């Protein structure tokens, strides 16, 4: 691996993942139930794939941390884990990926966790159509990466030794934004880098595998507003657990 850690600066955009994290933390009481449903589905999928022990299941630990950050009750978390491991009954949750063209020819990948494929397909298709888009193939412009976000007050990689350790742990790039720092890794190195930050007592806002656009586009004005409204629409769909786009 190269011994150079690429550090870039980027202003925050209204539709960045930082904005998404902030919205989820500031969720109103009226939307709290829908958010808990989404988080519960994420937990259930993680528990089903690799077991219900957060000490040995990294994906589950990250999902539970996300749920706790949103103040999801402990009993809800435990119930979601049991559903995933088959102890809690209920309908089986499946993960679906939709690709499409959003407003202003933007590209979106939408991740859905659902117990009703027909309902989810109809809801996602309606959202794209409502804002002048359509489902279609865009995966060619995305690649999966490990992504860790650390708020600016938490980021304390301040010397060459820390940087070298971060590289050795598996970090490829660091992106400095207004809200904090985003660390990119290969998917297989995500857990190792997260462990490194944990050992440094650096709290993370999120740590997960994401779809990252290879080529991004800068959109402003009315088109930007349309994209914001489209994102709000996706946020309002209970089955949508996450989404990724190529918009700066």
N, C-alpha and C positions, 0 to 999 in steps of 0.2 A: 504493500500500500504506500502511496505517496506520503511524505512527511509534511506536506503542506496542507493546512486547513484553510479552506477558502471562506473568508468572512465578507459578507456583502451587506450593504445597507439598503433598506427598502422602506418607503413610507407606508403607513397603514392605509388600507382601503376599507370602505364600508362593508364590503362583502367578504372580507378575509375571514379565515378561521378564528382569528382573535375575536372578531365581532360576533361570530357564532357562539364561542365560549362565553362571552360576556352576556349575550342574550339569554343563554341557558341558565346562567347564574342569577339573572335578574327576572326570571320567569314569574309572571303574576299568578295569584292563587287560582284564577279561572283556568289557567293553562297547566297548572301543576300536575293534574291527573294524567294528561296526555304525555307530559315529559316523563313521568314515572313509568308509564306504560312502555315508552320507547327504551328507557334505561333498563327496565325489567327484561325486555326482549333481548337486549344486548348481553345481559348477564346470563340469561337462559342459554343462548347460543354458545357462549364461551364455556359454560359448565357442561353442556352436552358434548362439546368437541374434545375437551381434555380433563373432565372431571370437576368435582365441586370443591377442591381444596385450593384456596387462594395462595397457599405457600408454594405449591408445585405447578399451578396453572397461572402463568403470567398474564394471559389475556383476560382471565377472570379477575385477577387482582386489579388490573387497569380499569375494567368495567365497574368493579365495586368502588374503586376510588372515585371514579366519575360520578357514580350514584350518590356517594357520601357528600361530594362537593355540591351536589344539587339538593342536599338535605332530604334525600329519600329515606324514609323510615327503615330501621333495621329489619323489621318483620317483613317488609316488602322485598328487601334484598334477599333475605333467607328463603322466602317463598319462590322467588325467581330462580335461585340456585337449585332448589328442590325440583322445580318444574323442568329445569334443564337436565338434571340427572335422572329424571323419570320417577322421582318420589312424590311429586306434588300433583300428578294428574294434569288435566287440562289439554287443550289442543296443542299439537306439535308446531313449534315455530320453525319456519324455513327462511333462509336468506336468499334474496333475489337481487340481481343487478340490472338496472335499466340504463340505457345510453340514449342521448338525444341532443337535439339542437334547440337551445333556448332563445330568448330575445336577442336581437342584434347578431344572430349567427354564433352566439356563444355556445360552448360545448359543456355538457353536464353529464356526470355519472351519478346515478342515484342508487343508494343502497337501501333496500327494504327488508325488514324483518316482520313476518306476518304469519297468521294462521289461516289466511284466506287469500289465495293467489288472485282470484278474479276481482275481488274488491280492490286489492293493491294495484293491479294492472290498470283498472278503470280510473282510479284516483290519480295515478302518476300521468297516464295518457291525457287526462282532462287538464291537468296543470300545464303540461307542455302546450296543448292546443289553445288553451285560454290566453296564453301570452305569445301566440304567433309562432310557436315552435312545433316540433314533432319528434317522435322517437326515431332514432337512427344510429348508425355505427359511428362512434367517436373514440373508441378505446385505443385506436392506433396512436392517438396523440397523448396517451397517458401511460405512466409506469408506476408500479407500486414501490413505495419507499417507507422506511420507518421514519416517523416524524415525532419529535419531542418538542413541546413548547414550554419555555421557562419565562416567567414574568421578569421584567427588567429589574425589579427589586431583589429577585432571587438569584440572578445570574452572577456567578462569582468565579468564572474562569478567567483569572486576571494575570497569569504569568505563563511563560513558555513551558514550564514543567506541567502545569495543568492542561495546557493545550496538547502537549505530546501525549499525556495520559488519555485525553479525550479521543485523540486520533487512534491510539492503540486499542481503545475500547470499541472503536468502530465508527466514529463520526466521519462523515464525508464532507459536509458543508455546514456552515453556520450563516443564518440570515438574520440580521439585526433589523427589527422593526420598531415602530413607536411604542407598541404595547409590551414588547419583550423580544426574546431570542428564539428562533426556530432552528433546531438541529436536525439534519437529515442523515439517515443511515441506510445501509442496505437492510432489507427486511429481516434477514437472519441476525443482524447485529443490534436490533432495537433493544432487546432485553439486556444485553451486555452494557450498552450505553446508559440505559435507565438505572441499572445497578450502580454504575460509576457515579451518577448524579446523586443517588440515594446515599451512597457512602460519604459523599461530600456534604450531606445534609442540605441538598438543594432540592426544594420542592418543585414539582412540575405541574403545569396546568393540564397537560394531556400527553399521552404516549401511545401511539397506535400506528398501524399500517394504513397508509392513505394512498389514493390515486393522485399523482402529481402530474400536471400537464408539462409536456416537453416544450411546447411553444405556447406562450401566453399572448393575449391581446389586451390592449388598453382601451377601455370604453368609458365614455363620459356623457354628460348631458342627459337628454331624455332616455337614451338607451340604457344608461346606468340606472336610472329610476325604474325602468321596466324590469331590469335584472333584479333589483332589490325587491320589487313586488313579487316576482316569480319565486325568489328565495323565501319570502314570507309565506307564499302559497305552499311550498314544499315543507316548510317548518310546521305548517298547520295540518299536514297529513300524518295521522297517528302512526301509520306503518313505516314511514320514512325515518330511518335511523341516522342517515348521514348523506351528504352530497359533496361532490367535488367539481370544480370548474376550471376553465382556462383563462379567467378574467383577472386582470391586474387591478 
